[in-house]
Amino acid sequence: MNLLVLGPYEDTTSGPSRVLTEIVSNLSPDIDMLILSPKKRREHSRIDADIGKVKIRYQPCGNIPGIAGSHQWVEFARINRRLARLDYQADLVWIHDAALFAAYRFSKFSRVPSISTIHGVFGGFYRSETSQKTSRLMVDVVTTQNAYLQKYQFANSTILTTYSKYLKELINTTSPSSKVKIIPNGVNVNRFTISNAPRKKVIVYVGRMAKIKGVHILIESIKEVVKRNPDWSLWLVGGAFDQPKSFFEKYISHKTEKHIKFLGQIPNEELSEILNEAGIFVMPTIRDGFEIALMEAMATGIPCVTTSAFERTELYGGYAAMVPPNDPKALGAKLNFLIEHYPEFMSETEMKKRIARAQEFDWKKIAQQYENLFKELAK
């Protein structure tokens, strides 16, 4: 089977690229694969490579200076032009972005069956809760553009995959006739393993610096933590700021500023070390259904706190402490509870339970679900 892949391929902590990279590395070697990945022009470290039957080709894209959202159109134009020159007989096309899907649909590969993996749905919530660091009008224009491109993708893909019931419901609300299959995200159980080293009095968050992720709620909750446990700190790991950094800094008080560190983006290979150093992992998300970072934290045995939004109780109940979303006092109280009962949560029984749960989502198992789907559609 020949599989043409359009999406961000790189070994980073970013969700879409992590999904693609991990699944590709766990597929059967009998699948011939050509990956066409957009990249920014200054990303010189990302170079073409052939790894067995996997051919990786990068296409410089970028954006039009001063025009918000223009990277989508640049990706469409440059990937579409690259597809026109591509000498490849594809049996199936697997796509991870709405602009890349449009490039495929307007190319010579348009009649080849397609799978679109949806990592998020644009709509009213994203319009009101995310920022492009520009005017309100430009936010509306960009969100409308992205929502239109994605609606086109929903309606014209052979099949859609996504990682949660919540996103499936959003897709079906937008495009009722779309065929959607839930395949969860995963965890690299070999990379994220337990360490016996002493843990620091640190609460850690890993992910986008985004309002939708509840980062501002977490920062505010630290006021409650330092009142009772002033020797604990918060590390924020992630370099992608959906809102300007100043948006999050305004939630920091003079009493908490010395307790909070923005560590920025870190290489993926260093993430396991961070998770094994910290004492508690927290994912305060408001709207997500399944985070890779939370499962990776569980794979290291660290006690975790997350919210009960959507089907999260079904996924994490009994394995992570749960709080209502958007409630800094409840989050602060739960963090204090874990700190003050820390030996119980770090017992061998509790750690093994979290690790076993993460192992249920081994990328090898997730990749097998995708491989079965690929072979079914490529018949």
One Martini backbone bead per residue (centre of mass of N, CA, C, O) as a GRO file, in nm:
protein
  379
    1MET     BB    1   0.096   0.036   0.022
    2ASN     BB    2   0.029   0.380  -0.063
    3LEU     BB    3   0.117   0.664   0.145
    4LEU     BB    4  -0.007   0.991   0.169
    5VAL     BB    5   0.129   1.262   0.365
    6LEU     BB    6  -0.029   1.553   0.530
    7GLY     BB    7   0.196   1.713   0.760
    8PRO     BB    8   0.341   1.761   1.073
    9TYR     BB    9   0.688   1.656   1.076
   10GLU     BB   10   0.801   1.615   1.413
   11ASP     BB   11   0.998   1.603   1.718
   12THR     BB   12   0.761   1.719   1.934
   13THR     BB   13   0.521   1.858   2.169
   14SER     BB   14   0.327   1.873   1.952
   15GLY     BB   15   0.040   1.727   1.878
   16PRO     BB   16   0.018   1.669   1.564
   17SER     BB   17   0.321   1.585   1.528
   18ARG     BB   18   0.315   1.357   1.735
   19VAL     BB   19   0.105   1.179   1.608
   20LEU     BB   20   0.242   1.136   1.335
   21THR     BB   21   0.524   1.039   1.428
   22GLU     BB   22   0.437   0.797   1.605
   23ILE     BB   23   0.270   0.637   1.399
   24VAL     BB   24   0.481   0.602   1.177
   25SER     BB   25   0.690   0.446   1.372
   26ASN     BB   26   0.441   0.201   1.411
   27LEU     BB   27   0.430   0.097   1.138
   28SER     BB   28   0.446  -0.106   0.896
   29PRO     BB   29   0.706  -0.177   0.664
   30ASP     BB   30   0.493  -0.235   0.413
   31ILE     BB   31   0.452   0.072   0.410
   32ASP     BB   32   0.441   0.311   0.174
   33MET     BB   33   0.586   0.645   0.235
   34LEU     BB   34   0.481   0.995   0.186
   35ILE     BB   35   0.597   1.295   0.335
   36LEU     BB   36   0.432   1.619   0.342
   37SER     BB   37   0.587   1.903   0.498
   38PRO     BB   38   0.552   2.188   0.645
   39LYS     BB   39   0.767   2.488   0.669
   40LYS     BB   40   0.965   2.708   0.785
   41ARG     BB   41   1.225   2.873   0.645
   42ARG     BB   42   1.409   2.868   0.930
   43GLU     BB   43   1.395   2.542   0.941
   44HIS     BB   44   1.695   2.389   0.889
   45SER     BB   45   1.671   2.107   1.052
   46ARG     BB   46   1.455   2.038   0.834
   47ILE     BB   47   1.511   1.748   0.643
   48ASP     BB   48   1.535   1.539   0.412
   49ALA     BB   49   1.425   1.182   0.418
   50ASP     BB   50   1.521   0.826   0.430
   51ILE     BB   51   1.324   0.561   0.602
   52GLY     BB   52   1.311   0.328   0.428
   53LYS     BB   53   0.970   0.359   0.325
   54VAL     BB   54   1.024   0.654   0.432
   55LYS     BB   55   0.940   0.970   0.293
   56ILE     BB   56   1.078   1.297   0.359
   57ARG     BB   57   0.915   1.616   0.280
   58TYR     BB   58   0.992   1.960   0.264
   59GLN     BB   59   0.790   2.271   0.268
   60PRO     BB   60   0.822   2.584   0.227
   61CYS     BB   61   0.627   2.865   0.358
   62GLY     BB   62   0.471   3.057   0.566
   63ASN     BB   63   0.400   3.415   0.524
   64ILE     BB   64   0.228   3.722   0.515
   65PRO     BB   65   0.319   4.009   0.610
   66GLY     BB   66   0.053   4.139   0.818
   67ILE     BB   67  -0.127   3.867   0.763
   68ALA     BB   68  -0.358   3.710   0.915
   69GLY     BB   69  -0.371   3.366   0.821
   70SER     BB   70  -0.175   3.332   0.559
   71HIS     BB   71  -0.049   3.047   0.602
   72GLN     BB   72  -0.279   2.885   0.475
   73TRP     BB   73  -0.243   2.991   0.178
   74VAL     BB   74   0.051   2.918   0.148
   75GLU     BB   75   0.018   2.618   0.193
   76PHE     BB   76  -0.176   2.565  -0.034
   77ALA     BB   77   0.002   2.664  -0.271
   78ARG     BB   78   0.271   2.501  -0.218
   79ILE     BB   79   0.151   2.214  -0.191
   80ASN     BB   80   0.003   2.209  -0.460
   81ARG     BB   81   0.258   2.246  -0.633
   82ARG     BB   82   0.405   1.994  -0.525
   83LEU     BB   83   0.191   1.785  -0.615
   84ALA     BB   84   0.222   1.836  -0.925
   85ARG     BB   85   0.537   1.713  -0.905
   86LEU     BB   86   0.451   1.444  -0.795
   87ASP     BB   87   0.593   1.104  -0.803
   88TYR     BB   88   0.302   0.930  -0.703
   89GLN     BB   89   0.124   0.624  -0.608
   90ALA     BB   90  -0.167   0.660  -0.448
   91ASP     BB   91  -0.408   0.493  -0.227
   92LEU     BB   92  -0.370   0.714   0.010
   93VAL     BB   93  -0.479   1.000   0.212
   94TRP     BB   94  -0.321   1.175   0.489
   95ILE     BB   95  -0.466   1.441   0.698
   96HIS     BB   96  -0.373   1.751   0.927
   97ASP     BB   97  -0.519   1.989   0.750
   98ALA     BB   98  -0.722   2.212   0.590
   99ALA     BB   99  -0.523   2.334   0.379
  100LEU     BB  100  -0.412   2.057   0.285
  101PHE     BB  101  -0.681   1.952   0.186
  102ALA     BB  102  -0.723   2.163  -0.036
  103ALA     BB  103  -0.467   2.090  -0.193
  104TYR     BB  104  -0.561   1.801  -0.258
  105ARG     BB  105  -0.841   1.868  -0.401
  106PHE     BB  106  -0.658   2.056  -0.620
  107SER     BB  107  -0.537   1.789  -0.728
  108LYS     BB  108  -0.440   1.484  -0.878
  109PHE     BB  109  -0.542   1.333  -0.589
  110SER     BB  110  -0.864   1.376  -0.553
  111ARG     BB  111  -0.952   1.055  -0.609
  112VAL     BB  112  -0.823   0.980  -0.356
  113PRO     BB  113  -0.858   0.853  -0.072
  114SER     BB  114  -0.946   1.001   0.258
  115ILE     BB  115  -0.786   1.102   0.566
  116SER     BB  116  -0.893   1.297   0.849
  117THR     BB  117  -0.725   1.449   1.114
  118ILE     BB  118  -0.873   1.589   1.407
  119HIS     BB  119  -0.747   1.838   1.654
  120GLY     BB  120  -0.976   2.059   1.593
  121VAL     BB  121  -1.250   2.303   1.630
  122PHE     BB  122  -1.385   2.555   1.470
  123GLY     BB  123  -1.549   2.839   1.646
  124GLY     BB  124  -1.700   3.016   1.886
  125PHE     BB  125  -1.493   2.954   2.107
  126TYR     BB  126  -1.238   3.039   1.949
  127ARG     BB  127  -1.330   3.329   1.892
  128SER     BB  128  -1.352   3.409   2.213
  129GLU     BB  129  -1.068   3.253   2.340
  130THR     BB  130  -0.883   3.341   2.109
  131SER     BB  131  -0.564   3.478   1.986
  132GLN     BB  132  -0.378   3.668   1.723
  133LYS     BB  133  -0.247   3.934   1.818
  134THR     BB  134  -0.495   4.120   1.725
  135SER     BB  135  -0.763   4.219   1.601
  136ARG     BB  136  -1.093   4.145   1.622
  137LEU     BB  137  -1.140   4.136   1.319
  138MET     BB  138  -0.908   3.932   1.252
  139VAL     BB  139  -1.014   3.706   1.425
  140ASP     BB  140  -1.278   3.671   1.267
  141VAL     BB  141  -1.154   3.617   0.990
  142VAL     BB  142  -0.975   3.372   1.062
  143THR     BB  143  -1.195   3.192   1.187
  144THR     BB  144  -1.378   3.184   0.937
  145GLN     BB  145  -1.172   3.064   0.747
  146ASN     BB  146  -1.112   2.803   0.910
  147ALA     BB  147  -1.405   2.701   0.924
  148TYR     BB  148  -1.444   2.672   0.619
  149LEU     BB  149  -1.213   2.476   0.557
  150GLN     BB  150  -1.314   2.256   0.756
  151LYS     BB  151  -1.595   2.208   0.635
  152TYR     BB  152  -1.482   2.106   0.369
  153GLN     BB  153  -1.332   1.867   0.492
  154PHE     BB  154  -1.571   1.719   0.620
  155ALA     BB  155  -1.742   1.685   0.345
  156ASN     BB  156  -1.476   1.543   0.162
  157SER     BB  157  -1.405   1.316   0.326
  158THR     BB  158  -1.411   0.986   0.361
  159ILE     BB  159  -1.273   1.014   0.655
  160LEU     BB  160  -1.280   1.070   1.008
  161THR     BB  161  -1.054   1.153   1.272
  162THR     BB  162  -1.064   1.137   1.637
  163TYR     BB  163  -1.003   1.159   2.009
  164SER     BB  164  -1.319   1.242   2.076
  165LYS     BB  165  -1.647   1.287   2.150
  166TYR     BB  166  -1.653   1.592   2.147
  167LEU     BB  167  -1.538   1.628   1.855
  168LYS     BB  168  -1.746   1.456   1.711
  169GLU     BB  169  -1.988   1.638   1.782
  170LEU     BB  170  -1.882   1.893   1.642
  171ILE     BB  171  -1.863   1.775   1.361
  172ASN     BB  172  -2.169   1.682   1.336
  173THR     BB  173  -2.279   1.969   1.368
  174THR     BB  174  -2.136   2.083   1.111
  175SER     BB  175  -2.137   1.765   0.968
  176PRO     BB  176  -2.370   1.520   0.966
  177SER     BB  177  -2.251   1.330   0.716
  178SER     BB  178  -2.006   1.256   0.856
  179LYS     BB  179  -1.744   1.025   0.897
  180VAL     BB  180  -1.664   0.911   1.233
  181LYS     BB  181  -1.361   0.818   1.408
  182ILE     BB  182  -1.238   0.698   1.713
  183ILE     BB  183  -0.890   0.781   1.792
  184PRO     BB  184  -0.670   0.791   2.014
  185ASN     BB  185  -0.428   0.891   2.177
  186GLY     BB  186  -0.087   0.863   2.302
  187VAL     BB  187   0.205   0.675   2.433
  188ASN     BB  188   0.550   0.655   2.511
  189VAL     BB  189   0.649   0.397   2.716
  190ASN     BB  190   0.967   0.418   2.670
  191ARG     BB  191   1.016   0.726   2.732
  192PHE     BB  192   0.791   0.718   2.971
  193THR     BB  193   0.940   0.672   3.276
  194ILE     BB  194   1.037   0.577   3.576
  195SER     BB  195   1.176   0.740   3.866
  196ASN     BB  196   1.385   0.733   4.174
  197ALA     BB  197   1.408   1.017   4.202
  198PRO     BB  198   1.373   1.289   4.359
  199ARG     BB  199   1.121   1.515   4.408
  200LYS     BB  200   0.999   1.817   4.352
  201LYS     BB  201   0.833   2.121   4.458
  202VAL     BB  202   0.647   2.074   4.173
  203ILE     BB  203   0.435   2.217   3.939
  204VAL     BB  204   0.325   2.091   3.616
  205TYR     BB  205   0.296   2.223   3.281
  206VAL     BB  206   0.191   2.094   2.949
  207GLY     BB  207   0.160   2.327   2.676
  208ARG     BB  208  -0.031   2.551   2.569
  209MET     BB  209  -0.066   2.903   2.589
  210ALA     BB  210  -0.404   2.879   2.680
  211LYS     BB  211  -0.723   2.945   2.761
  212ILE     BB  212  -0.841   2.661   2.682
  213LYS     BB  213  -0.626   2.528   2.899
  214GLY     BB  214  -0.629   2.703   3.178
  215VAL     BB  215  -0.370   2.868   3.265
  216HIS     BB  216  -0.495   3.107   3.424
  217ILE     BB  217  -0.623   2.926   3.641
  218LEU     BB  218  -0.362   2.807   3.749
  219ILE     BB  219  -0.221   3.067   3.831
  220GLU     BB  220  -0.445   3.152   4.033
  221SER     BB  221  -0.429   2.889   4.218
  222ILE     BB  222  -0.145   2.953   4.352
  223LYS     BB  223  -0.251   3.132   4.578
  224GLU     BB  224  -0.360   2.887   4.744
  225VAL     BB  225  -0.096   2.729   4.775
  226VAL     BB  226   0.103   2.946   4.915
  227LYS     BB  227  -0.053   2.975   5.179
  228ARG     BB  228   0.015   2.655   5.266
  229ASN     BB  229   0.266   2.603   5.030
  230PRO     BB  230   0.548   2.797   4.992
  231ASP     BB  231   0.754   2.555   4.871
  232TRP     BB  232   0.594   2.578   4.607
  233SER     BB  233   0.585   2.541   4.244
  234LEU     BB  234   0.562   2.665   3.896
  235TRP     BB  235   0.568   2.503   3.575
  236LEU     BB  236   0.577   2.629   3.234
  237VAL     BB  237   0.531   2.429   2.942
  238GLY     BB  238   0.559   2.628   2.652
  239GLY     BB  239   0.576   2.824   2.333
  240ALA     BB  240   0.266   2.853   2.264
  241PHE     BB  241   0.094   3.164   2.222
  242ASP     BB  242  -0.236   3.249   2.196
  243GLN     BB  243  -0.157   3.450   2.398
  244PRO     BB  244  -0.012   3.680   2.539
  245LYS     BB  245   0.196   3.678   2.803
  246SER     BB  246   0.050   3.916   2.951
  247PHE     BB  247  -0.215   3.768   3.006
  248PHE     BB  248  -0.088   3.572   3.227
  249GLU     BB  249   0.067   3.779   3.410
  250LYS     BB  250  -0.196   3.918   3.537
  251TYR     BB  251  -0.233   3.653   3.740
  252ILE     BB  252   0.013   3.760   3.886
  253SER     BB  253   0.134   3.807   4.196
  254HIS     BB  254   0.350   3.916   4.438
  255LYS     BB  255   0.316   3.627   4.589
  256THR     BB  256   0.374   3.439   4.304
  257GLU     BB  257   0.619   3.522   4.116
  258LYS     BB  258   0.846   3.329   4.257
  259HIS     BB  259   0.662   3.052   4.178
  260ILE     BB  260   0.684   3.129   3.860
  261LYS     BB  261   0.766   2.949   3.550
  262PHE     BB  262   0.875   3.006   3.217
  263LEU     BB  263   1.019   2.757   3.004
  264GLY     BB  264   0.902   2.687   2.748
  265GLN     BB  265   1.032   2.528   2.496
  266ILE     BB  266   1.106   2.179   2.469
  267PRO     BB  267   1.253   1.910   2.408
  268ASN     BB  268   1.121   1.599   2.390
  269GLU     BB  269   1.365   1.448   2.538
  270GLU     BB  270   1.317   1.636   2.813
  271LEU     BB  271   1.032   1.570   2.929
  272SER     BB  272   1.081   1.325   3.113
  273GLU     BB  273   1.266   1.476   3.310
  274ILE     BB  274   1.058   1.681   3.406
  275LEU     BB  275   0.842   1.468   3.506
  276ASN     BB  276   1.061   1.338   3.715
  277GLU     BB  277   1.100   1.603   3.891
  278ALA     BB  278   0.823   1.649   3.950
  279GLY     BB  279   0.535   1.621   4.171
  280ILE     BB  280   0.305   1.763   3.981
  281PHE     BB  281   0.040   1.730   3.749
  282VAL     BB  282  -0.132   1.975   3.531
  283MET     BB  283  -0.470   1.990   3.360
  284PRO     BB  284  -0.690   2.283   3.312
  285THR     BB  285  -0.890   2.233   3.105
  286ILE     BB  286  -1.195   2.332   2.930
  287ARG     BB  287  -1.228   2.151   2.625
  288ASP     BB  288  -1.086   1.895   2.624
  289GLY     BB  289  -1.051   1.524   2.588
  290PHE     BB  290  -0.728   1.468   2.499
  291GLU     BB  291  -0.401   1.443   2.639
  292ILE     BB  292  -0.081   1.360   2.594
  293ALA     BB  293   0.063   1.488   2.842
  294LEU     BB  294  -0.104   1.336   3.059
  295MET     BB  295  -0.025   1.046   2.979
  296GLU     BB  296   0.280   1.089   3.011
  297ALA     BB  297   0.272   1.153   3.309
  298MET     BB  298   0.145   0.881   3.399
  299ALA     BB  299   0.392   0.708   3.292
  300THR     BB  300   0.574   0.831   3.545
  301GLY     BB  301   0.364   0.839   3.815
  302ILE     BB  302   0.252   1.107   3.849
  303PRO     BB  303   0.055   1.312   3.995
  304CYS     BB  304  -0.280   1.414   3.889
  305VAL     BB  305  -0.454   1.703   3.746
  306THR     BB  306  -0.795   1.762   3.638
  307THR     BB  307  -1.078   1.788   3.448
  308SER     BB  308  -1.450   1.724   3.401
  309ALA     BB  309  -1.472   1.768   3.112
  310PHE     BB  310  -1.667   1.583   2.959
  311GLU     BB  311  -1.501   1.263   2.910
  312ARG     BB  312  -1.275   1.271   3.139
  313THR     BB  313  -1.384   1.084   3.359
  314GLU     BB  314  -1.368   0.828   3.183
  315LEU     BB  315  -1.050   0.850   3.141
  316TYR     BB  316  -0.942   0.966   3.457
  317GLY     BB  317  -1.103   0.829   3.655
  318GLY     BB  318  -0.895   0.706   3.922
  319TYR     BB  319  -0.607   0.852   3.810
  320ALA     BB  320  -0.715   1.147   3.852
  321ALA     BB  321  -0.768   1.438   3.972
  322MET     BB  322  -1.080   1.621   4.006
  323VAL     BB  323  -1.212   1.924   3.851
  324PRO     BB  324  -1.361   2.191   3.776
  325PRO     BB  325  -1.385   2.406   3.542
  326ASN     BB  326  -1.303   2.736   3.601
  327ASP     BB  327  -1.168   2.677   3.917
  328PRO     BB  328  -0.926   2.799   4.116
  329LYS     BB  329  -1.009   2.708   4.404
  330ALA     BB  330  -1.044   2.406   4.346
  331LEU     BB  331  -0.759   2.362   4.236
  332GLY     BB  332  -0.603   2.460   4.485
  333ALA     BB  333  -0.729   2.255   4.684
  334LYS     BB  334  -0.630   1.999   4.534
  335LEU     BB  335  -0.330   2.058   4.548
  336ASN     BB  336  -0.314   2.067   4.855
  337PHE     BB  337  -0.409   1.779   4.901
  338LEU     BB  338  -0.175   1.638   4.755
  339ILE     BB  339   0.054   1.761   4.922
  340GLU     BB  340  -0.067   1.665   5.214
  341HIS     BB  341  -0.090   1.350   5.062
  342TYR     BB  342   0.163   1.248   4.901
  343PRO     BB  343   0.239   0.954   4.990
  344GLU     BB  344  -0.025   0.827   4.885
  345PHE     BB  345   0.014   0.916   4.574
  346MET     BB  346   0.322   0.768   4.587
  347SER     BB  347   0.245   0.500   4.586
  348GLU     BB  348   0.285   0.205   4.431
  349THR     BB  349  -0.012   0.156   4.360
  350GLU     BB  350  -0.076   0.435   4.229
  351MET     BB  351   0.148   0.435   4.018
  352LYS     BB  352   0.070   0.171   3.869
  353LYS     BB  353  -0.209   0.266   3.782
  354ARG     BB  354  -0.118   0.499   3.599
  355ILE     BB  355   0.072   0.339   3.416
  356ALA     BB  356  -0.137   0.132   3.312
  357ARG     BB  357  -0.320   0.338   3.175
  358ALA     BB  358  -0.112   0.446   2.972
  359GLN     BB  359  -0.053   0.162   2.833
  360GLU     BB  360  -0.333   0.149   2.683
  361PHE     BB  361  -0.194   0.404   2.489
  362ASP     BB  362  -0.008   0.283   2.308
  363TRP     BB  363   0.108   0.361   1.999
  364LYS     BB  364   0.093   0.075   1.882
  365LYS     BB  365  -0.217   0.050   1.917
  366ILE     BB  366  -0.296   0.304   1.757
  367ALA     BB  367  -0.155   0.231   1.490
  368GLN     BB  368  -0.326  -0.023   1.435
  369GLN     BB  369  -0.591   0.126   1.388
  370TYR     BB  370  -0.489   0.285   1.142
  371GLU     BB  371  -0.396   0.049   0.967
  372ASN     BB  372  -0.672  -0.084   0.939
  373LEU     BB  373  -0.799   0.162   0.797
  374PHE     BB  374  -0.615   0.186   0.557
  375LYS     BB  375  -0.669  -0.103   0.439
  376GLU     BB  376  -0.974  -0.069   0.405
  377LEU     BB  377  -0.959   0.188   0.203
  378ALA     BB  378  -0.733   0.053  -0.008
  379LYS     BB  379  -0.901  -0.186  -0.155
   0.00000   0.00000   0.00000
